[in-house]
């Protein structure tokens, strides 16, 4: 199985972009190889929350956000922000990055 984006780069948001038999699985985001993280939440306004268990340590939890400003080539940059392992939603993680309680974090405009 091979999944690609419009530019022909390996890409899949919900699983491996390349899989062969039962042993080989590669996770890619627009051509960039990614570790085998599990997406635990997605919110169009706040991003995607990803989690990966770490043997003998706390889980690695990342909030993936997309810059709302278009790049000169028309693309949008993705950024990965590490958040505490107790985060359960993208909204909660996004609010945490601004040190605001999720119930009070509801931006009306982006700058």
Biopython code that builds the backbone (N, CA, C, O; Angstrom):
import numpy as np
from Bio.PDB.StructureBuilder import StructureBuilder

atoms = [
    (1, "UNK", "N", (0.850, -1.160, 0.000)),
    (1, "UNK", "CA", (0.000, 0.000, 0.000)),
    (1, "UNK", "C", (0.896, 1.223, 0.000)),
    (1, "UNK", "O", (1.844, 1.306, 0.781)),
    (2, "UNK", "N", (0.600, 2.160, -0.866)),
    (2, "UNK", "CA", (1.322, 3.428, -0.930)),
    (2, "UNK", "C", (0.293, 4.550, -1.024)),
    (2, "UNK", "O", (-0.614, 4.508, -1.856)),
    (3, "UNK", "N", (0.446, 5.555, -0.160)),
    (3, "UNK", "CA", (-0.426, 6.725, -0.196)),
    (3, "UNK", "C", (0.448, 7.956, -0.415)),
    (3, "UNK", "O", (1.479, 8.113, 0.239)),
    (4, "UNK", "N", (0.037, 8.829, -1.338)),
    (4, "UNK", "CA", (0.809, 10.036, -1.649)),
    (4, "UNK", "C", (-0.098, 11.258, -1.643)),
    (4, "UNK", "O", (-1.319, 11.148, -1.761)),
    (5, "UNK", "N", (0.528, 12.433, -1.503)),
    (5, "UNK", "CA", (-0.226, 13.683, -1.582)),
    (5, "UNK", "C", (-0.273, 14.153, -3.042)),
    (5, "UNK", "O", (0.181, 13.437, -3.934)),
    (6, "UNK", "N", (-0.807, 15.324, -3.286)),
    (6, "UNK", "CA", (-0.931, 15.842, -4.655)),
    (6, "UNK", "C", (0.414, 16.052, -5.340)),
    (6, "UNK", "O", (0.491, 16.061, -6.569)),
    (7, "UNK", "N", (1.471, 16.221, -4.553)),
    (7, "UNK", "CA", (2.806, 16.405, -5.110)),
    (7, "UNK", "C", (3.569, 15.107, -5.327)),
    (7, "UNK", "O", (4.738, 15.128, -5.714)),
    (8, "UNK", "N", (2.905, 13.965, -5.077)),
    (8, "UNK", "CA", (3.544, 12.666, -5.266)),
    (8, "UNK", "C", (4.434, 12.231, -4.110)),
    (8, "UNK", "O", (5.157, 11.242, -4.229)),
    (9, "UNK", "N", (4.393, 12.958, -2.987)),
    (9, "UNK", "CA", (5.198, 12.611, -1.821)),
    (9, "UNK", "C", (4.425, 11.643, -0.927)),
    (9, "UNK", "O", (3.202, 11.732, -0.826)),
    (10, "UNK", "N", (5.138, 10.717, -0.279)),
    (10, "UNK", "CA", (4.483, 9.813, 0.661)),
    (10, "UNK", "C", (3.749, 10.634, 1.709)),
    (10, "UNK", "O", (4.327, 11.530, 2.325)),
    (11, "UNK", "N", (2.462, 10.322, 1.909)),
    (11, "UNK", "CA", (1.666, 11.104, 2.855)),
    (11, "UNK", "C", (0.403, 10.339, 3.233)),
    (11, "UNK", "O", (-0.305, 9.800, 2.383)),
    (12, "UNK", "N", (0.148, 10.313, 4.539)),
    (12, "UNK", "CA", (-1.119, 9.801, 5.049)),
    (12, "UNK", "C", (-1.282, 10.289, 6.475)),
    (12, "UNK", "O", (-0.367, 10.147, 7.286)),
    (13, "UNK", "N", (-2.434, 10.864, 6.793)),
    (13, "UNK", "CA", (-2.667, 11.445, 8.114)),
    (13, "UNK", "C", (-3.180, 10.434, 9.129)),
    (13, "UNK", "O", (-3.064, 10.663, 10.333)),
    (14, "UNK", "N", (-3.744, 9.324, 8.671)),
    (14, "UNK", "CA", (-4.397, 8.406, 9.609)),
    (14, "UNK", "C", (-3.803, 7.000, 9.630)),
    (14, "UNK", "O", (-4.487, 6.045, 9.997)),
    (15, "UNK", "N", (-2.547, 6.867, 9.243)),
    (15, "UNK", "CA", (-1.903, 5.563, 9.248)),
    (15, "UNK", "C", (-0.638, 5.584, 8.426)),
    (15, "UNK", "O", (-0.170, 6.653, 8.034)),
    (16, "UNK", "N", (-0.071, 4.409, 8.155)),
    (16, "UNK", "CA", (1.171, 4.378, 7.384)),
    (16, "UNK", "C", (0.939, 4.791, 5.932)),
    (16, "UNK", "O", (-0.067, 4.422, 5.325)),
    (17, "UNK", "N", (1.878, 5.558, 5.384)),
    (17, "UNK", "CA", (1.809, 5.951, 3.975)),
    (17, "UNK", "C", (2.378, 4.856, 3.082)),
    (17, "UNK", "O", (2.094, 4.808, 1.885)),
    (18, "UNK", "N", (3.182, 3.977, 3.672)),
    (18, "UNK", "CA", (3.764, 2.860, 2.925)),
    (18, "UNK", "C", (3.702, 1.622, 3.806)),
    (18, "UNK", "O", (4.132, 1.650, 4.959)),
    (19, "UNK", "N", (3.170, 0.545, 3.266)),
    (19, "UNK", "CA", (3.128, -0.720, 4.003)),
    (19, "UNK", "C", (3.407, -1.859, 3.040)),
    (19, "UNK", "O", (2.876, -1.892, 1.930)),
    (20, "UNK", "N", (4.255, -2.807, 3.479)),
    (20, "UNK", "CA", (4.605, -3.971, 2.675)),
    (20, "UNK", "C", (4.519, -5.192, 3.565)),
    (20, "UNK", "O", (5.165, -5.265, 4.610)),
    (21, "UNK", "N", (3.707, -6.160, 3.133)),
    (21, "UNK", "CA", (3.470, -7.376, 3.921)),
    (21, "UNK", "C", (3.031, -6.971, 5.323)),
    (21, "UNK", "O", (2.295, -5.999, 5.488)),
    (22, "UNK", "N", (3.479, -7.712, 6.330)),
    (22, "UNK", "CA", (3.084, -7.381, 7.703)),
    (22, "UNK", "C", (4.199, -6.698, 8.484)),
    (22, "UNK", "O", (3.986, -6.267, 9.618)),
    (23, "UNK", "N", (5.387, -6.596, 7.889)),
    (23, "UNK", "CA", (6.552, -6.145, 8.642)),
    (23, "UNK", "C", (6.964, -4.700, 8.422)),
    (23, "UNK", "O", (7.526, -4.086, 9.329)),
    (24, "UNK", "N", (6.710, -4.148, 7.279)),
    (24, "UNK", "CA", (7.240, -2.816, 6.961)),
    (24, "UNK", "C", (6.096, -1.810, 6.928)),
    (24, "UNK", "O", (5.131, -1.957, 6.178)),
    (25, "UNK", "N", (6.233, -0.795, 7.758)),
    (25, "UNK", "CA", (5.255, 0.297, 7.801)),
    (25, "UNK", "C", (6.017, 1.591, 7.966)),
    (25, "UNK", "O", (6.824, 1.723, 8.887)),
    (26, "UNK", "N", (5.774, 2.544, 7.092)),
    (26, "UNK", "CA", (6.395, 3.861, 7.194)),
    (26, "UNK", "C", (5.315, 4.923, 7.291)),
    (26, "UNK", "O", (4.349, 4.925, 6.527)),
    (27, "UNK", "N", (5.493, 5.812, 8.231)),
    (27, "UNK", "CA", (4.562, 6.911, 8.434)),
    (27, "UNK", "C", (5.193, 8.170, 7.877)),
    (27, "UNK", "O", (6.321, 8.516, 8.229)),
    (28, "UNK", "N", (4.459, 8.861, 7.000)),
    (28, "UNK", "CA", (4.987, 10.057, 6.343)),
    (28, "UNK", "C", (3.941, 11.151, 6.307)),
    (28, "UNK", "O", (2.745, 10.900, 6.154)),
    (29, "UNK", "N", (4.428, 12.371, 6.452)),
    (29, "UNK", "CA", (3.572, 13.552, 6.350)),
    (29, "UNK", "C", (4.165, 14.438, 5.274)),
    (29, "UNK", "O", (5.197, 15.072, 5.489)),
    (30, "UNK", "N", (3.520, 14.487, 4.112)),
    (30, "UNK", "CA", (3.987, 15.270, 2.966)),
    (30, "UNK", "C", (5.471, 15.021, 2.687)),
    (30, "UNK", "O", (6.249, 15.959, 2.512)),
    (31, "UNK", "N", (5.846, 13.747, 2.651)),
    (31, "UNK", "CA", (7.205, 13.349, 2.311)),
    (31, "UNK", "C", (8.173, 13.268, 3.472)),
    (31, "UNK", "O", (9.296, 12.795, 3.296)),
    (32, "UNK", "N", (7.777, 13.712, 4.650)),
    (32, "UNK", "CA", (8.657, 13.676, 5.827)),
    (32, "UNK", "C", (8.341, 12.424, 6.636)),
    (32, "UNK", "O", (7.195, 12.196, 7.023)),
    (33, "UNK", "N", (9.372, 11.611, 6.890)),
    (33, "UNK", "CA", (9.183, 10.386, 7.669)),
    (33, "UNK", "C", (8.878, 10.742, 9.117)),
    (33, "UNK", "O", (9.572, 11.556, 9.726)),
    (34, "UNK", "N", (7.842, 10.129, 9.657)),
    (34, "UNK", "CA", (7.403, 10.411, 11.020)),
    (34, "UNK", "C", (7.467, 9.134, 11.855)),
    (34, "UNK", "O", (7.292, 8.040, 11.318)),
    (35, "UNK", "N", (7.715, 9.255, 13.154)),
    (35, "UNK", "CA", (7.655, 8.078, 14.012)),
    (35, "UNK", "C", (6.225, 7.549, 14.066)),
    (35, "UNK", "O", (5.283, 8.250, 13.696)),
    (36, "UNK", "N", (6.070, 6.334, 14.520)),
    (36, "UNK", "CA", (4.766, 5.685, 14.604)),
    (36, "UNK", "C", (3.991, 6.213, 15.812)),
    (36, "UNK", "O", (3.886, 5.532, 16.831)),
    (37, "UNK", "N", (3.453, 7.419, 15.696)),
    (37, "UNK", "CA", (2.651, 8.009, 16.750)),
    (37, "UNK", "C", (1.193, 7.645, 16.511)),
    (37, "UNK", "O", (0.802, 7.340, 15.384)),
    (38, "UNK", "N", (0.397, 7.676, 17.555)),
    (38, "UNK", "CA", (-1.051, 7.465, 17.440)),
    (38, "UNK", "C", (-1.748, 8.798, 17.625)),
    (38, "UNK", "O", (-1.577, 9.446, 18.658)),
    (39, "UNK", "N", (-2.558, 9.231, 16.612)),
    (39, "UNK", "CA", (-3.314, 10.478, 16.759)),
    (39, "UNK", "C", (-4.488, 10.200, 17.683)),
    (39, "UNK", "O", (-5.319, 9.334, 17.412)),
    (40, "UNK", "N", (-4.541, 10.955, 18.787)),
    (40, "UNK", "CA", (-5.590, 10.724, 19.777)),
    (40, "UNK", "C", (-6.723, 11.729, 19.682)),
    (40, "UNK", "O", (-7.812, 11.492, 20.205)),
    (41, "UNK", "N", (-6.471, 12.859, 19.013)),
    (41, "UNK", "CA", (-7.537, 13.850, 18.876)),
    (41, "UNK", "C", (-7.205, 14.787, 17.722)),
    (41, "UNK", "O", (-6.039, 15.040, 17.416)),
    (42, "UNK", "N", (-8.257, 15.293, 17.094)),
    (42, "UNK", "CA", (-8.085, 16.293, 16.037)),
    (42, "UNK", "C", (-9.214, 17.296, 16.147)),
    (42, "UNK", "O", (-10.375, 16.930, 16.333)),
    (43, "UNK", "N", (-8.863, 18.558, 16.032)),
    (43, "UNK", "CA", (-9.836, 19.642, 16.072)),
    (43, "UNK", "C", (-9.409, 20.657, 15.020)),
    (43, "UNK", "O", (-8.271, 21.124, 15.047)),
    (44, "UNK", "N", (-10.288, 21.005, 14.105)),
    (44, "UNK", "CA", (-9.946, 21.928, 13.014)),
    (44, "UNK", "C", (-9.403, 23.262, 13.525)),
    (44, "UNK", "O", (-8.566, 23.876, 12.864)),
    (45, "UNK", "N", (-9.862, 23.714, 14.677)),
    (45, "UNK", "CA", (-9.419, 25.005, 15.207)),
    (45, "UNK", "C", (-8.101, 24.925, 15.962)),
    (45, "UNK", "O", (-7.335, 25.888, 15.969)),
    (46, "UNK", "N", (-7.823, 23.774, 16.606)),
    (46, "UNK", "CA", (-6.690, 23.706, 17.521)),
    (46, "UNK", "C", (-5.577, 22.762, 17.092)),
    (46, "UNK", "O", (-4.482, 22.824, 17.651)),
    (47, "UNK", "N", (-5.816, 21.903, 16.130)),
    (47, "UNK", "CA", (-4.763, 21.012, 15.643)),
    (47, "UNK", "C", (-5.011, 19.554, 15.961)),
    (47, "UNK", "O", (-6.137, 19.142, 16.236)),
    (48, "UNK", "N", (-3.920, 18.768, 15.917)),
    (48, "UNK", "CA", (-3.990, 17.330, 16.195)),
    (48, "UNK", "C", (-3.090, 17.008, 17.370)),
    (48, "UNK", "O", (-1.979, 17.526, 17.480)),
    (49, "UNK", "N", (-3.580, 16.150, 18.243)),
    (49, "UNK", "CA", (-2.812, 15.700, 19.390)),
    (49, "UNK", "C", (-2.319, 14.293, 19.111)),
    (49, "UNK", "O", (-3.102, 13.401, 18.786)),
    (50, "UNK", "N", (-1.009, 14.102, 19.241)),
    (50, "UNK", "CA", (-0.370, 12.821, 18.955)),
    (50, "UNK", "C", (0.283, 12.292, 20.221)),
    (50, "UNK", "O", (0.792, 13.068, 21.030)),
    (51, "UNK", "N", (0.272, 10.967, 20.399)),
    (51, "UNK", "CA", (0.848, 10.341, 21.587)),
    (51, "UNK", "C", (1.642, 9.114, 21.183)),
    (51, "UNK", "O", (1.231, 8.347, 20.312)),
    (52, "UNK", "N", (2.801, 8.939, 21.836)),
    (52, "UNK", "CA", (3.593, 7.730, 21.641)),
    (52, "UNK", "C", (4.105, 7.268, 22.997)),
    (52, "UNK", "O", (4.705, 8.039, 23.746)),
    (53, "UNK", "N", (3.862, 6.008, 23.297)),
    (53, "UNK", "CA", (4.363, 5.434, 24.541)),
    (53, "UNK", "C", (5.882, 5.344, 24.468)),
    (53, "UNK", "O", (6.453, 5.106, 23.403)),
    (54, "UNK", "N", (6.520, 5.535, 25.604)),
    (54, "UNK", "CA", (7.972, 5.419, 25.689)),
    (54, "UNK", "C", (8.302, 4.429, 26.805)),
    (54, "UNK", "O", (7.885, 4.616, 27.948)),
    (55, "UNK", "N", (9.046, 3.383, 26.475)),
    (55, "UNK", "CA", (9.390, 2.365, 27.463)),
    (55, "UNK", "C", (10.163, 2.982, 28.622)),
    (55, "UNK", "O", (11.169, 3.663, 28.424)),
    (56, "UNK", "N", (9.678, 2.732, 29.829)),
    (56, "UNK", "CA", (10.371, 3.201, 31.017)),
    (56, "UNK", "C", (10.317, 4.693, 31.243)),
    (56, "UNK", "O", (11.060, 5.212, 32.076)),
    (57, "UNK", "N", (9.453, 5.406, 30.523)),
    (57, "UNK", "CA", (9.364, 6.859, 30.667)),
    (57, "UNK", "C", (7.929, 7.295, 30.377)),
    (57, "UNK", "O", (7.099, 6.485, 29.965)),
    (58, "UNK", "N", (7.645, 8.574, 30.595)),
    (58, "UNK", "CA", (6.312, 9.074, 30.294)),
    (58, "UNK", "C", (6.103, 9.123, 28.782)),
    (58, "UNK", "O", (7.063, 9.165, 28.013)),
    (59, "UNK", "N", (4.851, 9.118, 28.371)),
    (59, "UNK", "CA", (4.516, 9.169, 26.948)),
    (59, "UNK", "C", (4.997, 10.480, 26.340)),
    (59, "UNK", "O", (5.067, 11.506, 27.017)),
    (60, "UNK", "N", (5.327, 10.429, 25.054)),
    (60, "UNK", "CA", (5.663, 11.632, 24.295)),
    (60, "UNK", "C", (4.361, 12.115, 23.668)),
    (60, "UNK", "O", (3.729, 11.388, 22.902)),
    (61, "UNK", "N", (3.965, 13.332, 23.991)),
    (61, "UNK", "CA", (2.713, 13.889, 23.484)),
    (61, "UNK", "C", (3.038, 15.196, 22.764)),
    (61, "UNK", "O", (3.697, 16.080, 23.310)),
    (62, "UNK", "N", (2.557, 15.294, 21.523)),
    (62, "UNK", "CA", (2.842, 16.457, 20.686)),
    (62, "UNK", "C", (1.549, 17.043, 20.136)),
    (62, "UNK", "O", (0.622, 16.317, 19.776)),
    (63, "UNK", "N", (1.506, 18.356, 20.077)),
    (63, "UNK", "CA", (0.401, 19.055, 19.434)),
    (63, "UNK", "C", (0.901, 19.524, 18.075)),
    (63, "UNK", "O", (1.867, 20.283, 17.990)),
    (64, "UNK", "N", (0.249, 19.076, 17.025)),
    (64, "UNK", "CA", (0.588, 19.500, 15.668)),
    (64, "UNK", "C", (-0.339, 20.650, 15.296)),
    (64, "UNK", "O", (-1.561, 20.503, 15.297)),
    (65, "UNK", "N", (0.256, 21.795, 14.980)),
    (65, "UNK", "CA", (-0.528, 22.960, 14.577)),
    (65, "UNK", "C", (-0.076, 23.407, 13.194)),
    (65, "UNK", "O", (1.056, 23.155, 12.783)),
    (66, "UNK", "N", (-0.969, 24.067, 12.493)),
    (66, "UNK", "CA", (-0.671, 24.536, 11.138)),
    (66, "UNK", "C", (-0.721, 26.055, 11.142)),
    (66, "UNK", "O", (-1.699, 26.658, 11.583)),
    (67, "UNK", "N", (0.355, 26.666, 10.641)),
    (67, "UNK", "CA", (0.422, 28.114, 10.538)),
    (67, "UNK", "C", (-0.702, 28.591, 9.612)),
    (67, "UNK", "O", (-0.879, 28.047, 8.522)),
    (68, "UNK", "N", (-1.450, 29.594, 10.039)),
    (68, "UNK", "CA", (-2.566, 30.080, 9.216)),
    (68, "UNK", "C", (-2.111, 31.002, 8.093)),
    (68, "UNK", "O", (-2.909, 31.356, 7.226)),
    (69, "UNK", "N", (-0.836, 31.397, 8.094)),
    (69, "UNK", "CA", (-0.299, 32.245, 7.037)),
    (69, "UNK", "C", (0.294, 31.377, 5.935)),
    (69, "UNK", "O", (1.152, 30.533, 6.192)),
    (70, "UNK", "N", (-0.162, 31.587, 4.726)),
    (70, "UNK", "CA", (0.310, 30.820, 3.567)),
    (70, "UNK", "C", (1.760, 31.178, 3.242)),
    (70, "UNK", "O", (2.141, 32.348, 3.277)),
    (71, "UNK", "N", (2.557, 30.168, 2.929)),
    (71, "UNK", "CA", (3.941, 30.365, 2.498)),
    (71, "UNK", "C", (3.942, 30.878, 1.052)),
    (71, "UNK", "O", (2.928, 30.761, 0.363)),
    (72, "UNK", "N", (5.067, 31.448, 0.579)),
    (72, "UNK", "CA", (5.130, 31.949, -0.801)),
    (72, "UNK", "C", (4.780, 30.890, -1.846)),
    (72, "UNK", "O", (4.256, 31.224, -2.910)),
    (73, "UNK", "N", (5.065, 29.610, -1.554)),
    (73, "UNK", "CA", (4.750, 28.553, -2.522)),
    (73, "UNK", "C", (3.316, 28.048, -2.404)),
    (73, "UNK", "O", (2.921, 27.122, -3.113)),
    (74, "UNK", "N", (2.536, 28.656, -1.507)),
    (74, "UNK", "CA", (1.139, 28.272, -1.349)),
    (74, "UNK", "C", (0.888, 27.238, -0.260)),
    (74, "UNK", "O", (-0.267, 26.949, 0.053)),
    (75, "UNK", "N", (1.934, 26.681, 0.318)),
    (75, "UNK", "CA", (1.778, 25.663, 1.361)),
    (75, "UNK", "C", (1.607, 26.323, 2.728)),
    (75, "UNK", "O", (1.746, 27.538, 2.867)),
    (76, "UNK", "N", (1.307, 25.512, 3.718)),
    (76, "UNK", "CA", (1.169, 25.966, 5.096)),
    (76, "UNK", "C", (2.122, 25.149, 5.959)),
    (76, "UNK", "O", (2.121, 23.921, 5.881)),
    (77, "UNK", "N", (2.935, 25.807, 6.777)),
    (77, "UNK", "CA", (3.891, 25.109, 7.631)),
    (77, "UNK", "C", (3.192, 24.430, 8.792)),
    (77, "UNK", "O", (2.245, 24.961, 9.372)),
    (78, "UNK", "N", (3.686, 23.228, 9.121)),
    (78, "UNK", "CA", (3.217, 22.476, 10.285)),
    (78, "UNK", "C", (4.272, 22.599, 11.374)),
    (78, "UNK", "O", (5.471, 22.528, 11.102)),
    (79, "UNK", "N", (3.818, 22.783, 12.601)),
    (79, "UNK", "CA", (4.719, 22.863, 13.748)),
    (79, "UNK", "C", (4.288, 21.825, 14.772)),
    (79, "UNK", "O", (3.104, 21.510, 14.890)),
    (80, "UNK", "N", (5.260, 21.293, 15.515)),
    (80, "UNK", "CA", (5.028, 20.268, 16.526)),
    (80, "UNK", "C", (5.459, 20.834, 17.874)),
    (80, "UNK", "O", (6.615, 21.215, 18.053)),
    (81, "UNK", "N", (4.529, 20.887, 18.819)),
    (81, "UNK", "CA", (4.798, 21.434, 20.146)),
    (81, "UNK", "C", (4.654, 20.321, 21.181)),
    (81, "UNK", "O", (3.612, 19.672, 21.260)),
    (82, "UNK", "N", (5.695, 20.105, 21.966)),
    (82, "UNK", "CA", (5.589, 19.079, 23.003)),
    (82, "UNK", "C", (4.755, 19.622, 24.149)),
    (82, "UNK", "O", (4.949, 20.753, 24.596)),
    (83, "UNK", "N", (3.819, 18.796, 24.619)),
    (83, "UNK", "CA", (2.928, 19.167, 25.707)),
    (83, "UNK", "C", (2.984, 18.071, 26.768)),
    (83, "UNK", "O", (3.477, 16.978, 26.489)),
    (84, "UNK", "N", (2.487, 18.339, 27.985)),
    (84, "UNK", "CA", (2.539, 17.328, 29.041)),
    (84, "UNK", "C", (1.760, 16.055, 28.668)),
    (84, "UNK", "O", (0.802, 16.113, 27.897)),
    (85, "UNK", "N", (2.173, 14.927, 29.212)),
    (85, "UNK", "CA", (1.546, 13.651, 28.850)),
    (85, "UNK", "C", (0.105, 13.499, 29.320)),
    (85, "UNK", "O", (-0.588, 12.584, 28.872)),
    (86, "UNK", "N", (-0.361, 14.364, 30.203)),
    (86, "UNK", "CA", (-1.741, 14.256, 30.673)),
    (86, "UNK", "C", (-2.743, 14.932, 29.737)),
    (86, "UNK", "O", (-3.945, 14.891, 29.995)),
    (87, "UNK", "N", (-2.270, 15.551, 28.659)),
    (87, "UNK", "CA", (-3.173, 16.197, 27.699)),
    (87, "UNK", "C", (-4.026, 15.138, 27.004)),
    (87, "UNK", "O", (-3.516, 14.080, 26.634)),
    (88, "UNK", "N", (-5.315, 15.412, 26.824)),
    (88, "UNK", "CA", (-6.239, 14.453, 26.207)),
    (88, "UNK", "C", (-6.891, 14.974, 24.929)),
    (88, "UNK", "O", (-7.370, 14.186, 24.112)),
    (89, "UNK", "N", (-6.914, 16.309, 24.750)),
    (89, "UNK", "CA", (-7.524, 16.877, 23.546)),
    (89, "UNK", "C", (-6.610, 17.955, 22.971)),
    (89, "UNK", "O", (-5.782, 18.528, 23.679)),
    (90, "UNK", "N", (-6.775, 18.220, 21.679)),
    (90, "UNK", "CA", (-6.006, 19.269, 21.028)),
    (90, "UNK", "C", (-6.355, 20.630, 21.632)),
    (90, "UNK", "O", (-5.482, 21.486, 21.778)),
    (91, "UNK", "N", (-7.609, 20.832, 21.979)),
    (91, "UNK", "CA", (-8.042, 22.094, 22.591)),
    (91, "UNK", "C", (-7.331, 22.296, 23.930)),
    (91, "UNK", "O", (-6.816, 23.381, 24.200)),
    (92, "UNK", "N", (-7.301, 21.264, 24.761)),
    (92, "UNK", "CA", (-6.636, 21.333, 26.057)),
    (92, "UNK", "C", (-5.143, 21.644, 25.878)),
    (92, "UNK", "O", (-4.591, 22.484, 26.589)),
    (93, "UNK", "N", (-4.502, 20.970, 24.935)),
    (93, "UNK", "CA", (-3.068, 21.159, 24.699)),
    (93, "UNK", "C", (-2.780, 22.563, 24.171)),
    (93, "UNK", "O", (-1.811, 23.197, 24.589)),
    (94, "UNK", "N", (-3.614, 23.045, 23.258)),
    (94, "UNK", "CA", (-3.426, 24.381, 22.703)),
    (94, "UNK", "C", (-3.576, 25.436, 23.800)),
    (94, "UNK", "O", (-2.781, 26.373, 23.874)),
    (95, "UNK", "N", (-4.584, 25.287, 24.645)),
    (95, "UNK", "CA", (-4.779, 26.219, 25.763)),
    (95, "UNK", "C", (-3.579, 26.178, 26.705)),
    (95, "UNK", "O", (-3.141, 27.219, 27.196)),
    (96, "UNK", "N", (-3.045, 24.981, 26.960)),
    (96, "UNK", "CA", (-1.894, 24.829, 27.845)),
    (96, "UNK", "C", (-0.698, 25.633, 27.333)),
    (96, "UNK", "O", (0.039, 26.212, 28.131)),
    (97, "UNK", "N", (-0.493, 25.677, 26.004)),
    (97, "UNK", "CA", (0.656, 26.408, 25.459)),
    (97, "UNK", "C", (0.575, 27.911, 25.750)),
    (97, "UNK", "O", (1.591, 28.604, 25.714)),
    (98, "UNK", "N", (-0.625, 28.413, 26.037)),
    (98, "UNK", "CA", (-0.810, 29.821, 26.382)),
    (98, "UNK", "C", (-1.065, 30.016, 27.880)),
    (98, "UNK", "O", (-1.354, 31.126, 28.328)),
    (99, "UNK", "N", (-0.956, 28.914, 28.657)),
    (99, "UNK", "CA", (-1.190, 28.943, 30.102)),
    (99, "UNK", "C", (-2.599, 29.452, 30.435)),
    (99, "UNK", "O", (-2.802, 30.267, 31.335)),
    (100, "UNK", "N", (-3.562, 28.929, 29.663)),
    (100, "UNK", "CA", (-4.965, 29.302, 29.844)),
    (100, "UNK", "C", (-5.774, 28.030, 30.031)),
    (100, "UNK", "O", (-5.485, 27.014, 29.399)),
    (101, "UNK", "N", (-6.775, 28.073, 30.885)),
    (101, "UNK", "CA", (-7.677, 26.929, 31.065)),
    (101, "UNK", "C", (-8.479, 26.735, 29.777)),
    (101, "UNK", "O", (-8.902, 27.713, 29.161)),
    (102, "UNK", "N", (-8.693, 25.468, 29.360)),
    (102, "UNK", "CA", (-9.437, 25.218, 28.117)),
    (102, "UNK", "C", (-10.808, 25.895, 28.066)),
    (102, "UNK", "O", (-11.229, 26.355, 27.004)),
    (103, "UNK", "N", (-11.508, 25.960, 29.205)),
    (103, "UNK", "CA", (-12.835, 26.579, 29.228)),
    (103, "UNK", "C", (-12.792, 28.055, 28.870)),
    (103, "UNK", "O", (-13.779, 28.610, 28.386)),
    (104, "UNK", "N", (-11.640, 28.699, 29.108)),
    (104, "UNK", "CA", (-11.509, 30.124, 28.813)),
    (104, "UNK", "C", (-10.782, 30.402, 27.505)),
    (104, "UNK", "O", (-10.687, 31.552, 27.076)),
    (105, "UNK", "N", (-10.262, 29.335, 26.861)),
    (105, "UNK", "CA", (-9.482, 29.515, 25.635)),
    (105, "UNK", "C", (-10.368, 29.286, 24.417)),
    (105, "UNK", "O", (-10.644, 28.148, 24.039)),
    (106, "UNK", "N", (-10.808, 30.385, 23.810)),
    (106, "UNK", "CA", (-11.656, 30.326, 22.612)),
    (106, "UNK", "C", (-11.359, 31.548, 21.748)),
    (106, "UNK", "O", (-12.175, 32.467, 21.681)),
    (107, "UNK", "N", (-10.186, 31.568, 21.076)),
    (107, "UNK", "CA", (-9.843, 32.750, 20.281)),
    (107, "UNK", "C", (-10.849, 32.981, 19.157)),
    (107, "UNK", "O", (-11.318, 32.036, 18.522)),
    (108, "UNK", "N", (-11.169, 34.241, 18.924)),
    (108, "UNK", "CA", (-12.121, 34.597, 17.877)),
    (108, "UNK", "C", (-11.423, 34.866, 16.551)),
    (108, "UNK", "O", (-11.990, 34.613, 15.488)),
    (109, "UNK", "N", (-10.181, 35.384, 16.608)),
    (109, "UNK", "CA", (-9.421, 35.644, 15.391)),
    (109, "UNK", "C", (-7.983, 35.190, 15.593)),
    (109, "UNK", "O", (-7.492, 35.137, 16.721)),
    (110, "UNK", "N", (-7.308, 34.862, 14.487)),
    (110, "UNK", "CA", (-5.904, 34.485, 14.528)),
    (110, "UNK", "C", (-5.093, 35.609, 13.919)),
    (110, "UNK", "O", (-5.515, 36.239, 12.949)),
    (111, "UNK", "N", (-3.912, 35.862, 14.502)),
    (111, "UNK", "CA", (-3.036, 36.901, 13.965)),
    (111, "UNK", "C", (-1.667, 36.337, 13.687)),
    (111, "UNK", "O", (-0.783, 37.060, 13.228)),
]
sb = StructureBuilder()
sb.init_structure("model")
sb.init_model(0)
sb.init_chain("A")
sb.init_seg("    ")
for serial, (resi, resn, name, xyz) in enumerate(atoms, 1):
    if name == "N":
        sb.init_residue(resn, " ", resi, " ")
    sb.init_atom(name, np.array(xyz, "f"), 0.0, 1.0, " ", f" {name:<3s}", serial, name[0])
structure = sb.get_structure()
